[in-house]
């Protein structure tokens, strides 16, 4: 009997001593099937991180969902010098700190918000469960989906706030806790451009310059610089644009001219490749997809027709000369006879 009393007294003094040392600890009474007992409130910690923060260092593509892996961690902390061996210890009809003897799961409520309407955020789960919580961090994975509206102006800015909160069940005696992180989001560049030409097959004369108009339209989400280039070289031909670069505002169309001069009297039909490279004017490192198309250059035959006409004239001239000579001879012969 004395031994039992001493044990009880020792345990009581230990708990009182720890309670007086830890200012963050509180006490609460819970009911059980065997009666009531008092125990500490334990501090808890929630941590939220993204697996690859570098995703937010560069603009996100508009109109295309970007997935971000999110890690949620949770643990509870026992007060300083807490006698952990007492957890679940049976003392008579009482079970010390009964709730911690069970395999408890912590439920973390998640929320993601964006400061701009054009930046849509969606969590794979709005609640995650940490199984068998302990004094060591345990974690669970989930995903955050970020979508930038397609019409958003390039380099627009927003902030995403990711929150996680733990709410203790009434009987657990665990302090509520939470964590929040903010991440900057920049809208990416959609460098879509379109071109139109009157015809992809163009008849051109030899030894003359032909100006071929090409219309280029900015259909992207920012002011766009377009570099123009001819990737095909033809010997003895002069091929160039009147401008090697143009700047287009939103939905703006401009016309450039491809100047083609075949410096030969006769040539076979040729095909040339045109390249259009769109870039964001404010940051030329952000580029759209290169647009490539071909033009077929066909000899219009004008020089051949001229040469044909020259041959016919020469023959006609020769015939006339011969005819004149014959007439002269006839006249001379007639005079001799007279």
Secondary structure as GFF3:
##gff-version 3
##sequence-region A 1 338
A	DSSP	alpha_helix	2	21	.	.	.	ID=ss1
A	DSSP	beta_strand	27	32	.	.	.	ID=ss2
A	DSSP	beta_strand	35	40	.	.	.	ID=ss3
A	DSSP	beta_strand	43	50	.	.	.	ID=ss4
A	DSSP	three_ten_helix	53	57	.	.	.	ID=ss5
A	DSSP	beta_strand	66	77	.	.	.	ID=ss6
A	DSSP	three_ten_helix	84	86	.	.	.	ID=ss7
A	DSSP	beta_strand	90	91	.	.	.	ID=ss8
A	DSSP	beta_strand	94	95	.	.	.	ID=ss9
A	DSSP	three_ten_helix	98	101	.	.	.	ID=ss10
A	DSSP	beta_strand	106	114	.	.	.	ID=ss11
A	DSSP	beta_strand	119	123	.	.	.	ID=ss12
A	DSSP	beta_strand	127	130	.	.	.	ID=ss13
A	DSSP	beta_strand	138	148	.	.	.	ID=ss14
A	DSSP	beta_strand	157	166	.	.	.	ID=ss15
A	DSSP	beta_strand	177	186	.	.	.	ID=ss16
A	DSSP	beta_strand	193	196	.	.	.	ID=ss17
A	DSSP	beta_strand	201	204	.	.	.	ID=ss18
A	DSSP	beta_strand	209	218	.	.	.	ID=ss19
A	DSSP	beta_strand	224	230	.	.	.	ID=ss20
A	DSSP	beta_strand	237	241	.	.	.	ID=ss21
A	DSSP	beta_strand	245	248	.	.	.	ID=ss22
A	DSSP	beta_strand	253	262	.	.	.	ID=ss23
A	DSSP	beta_strand	270	280	.	.	.	ID=ss24
A	DSSP	beta_strand	283	287	.	.	.	ID=ss25
A	DSSP	beta_strand	291	299	.	.	.	ID=ss26
A	DSSP	alpha_helix	302	337	.	.	.	ID=ss27
###
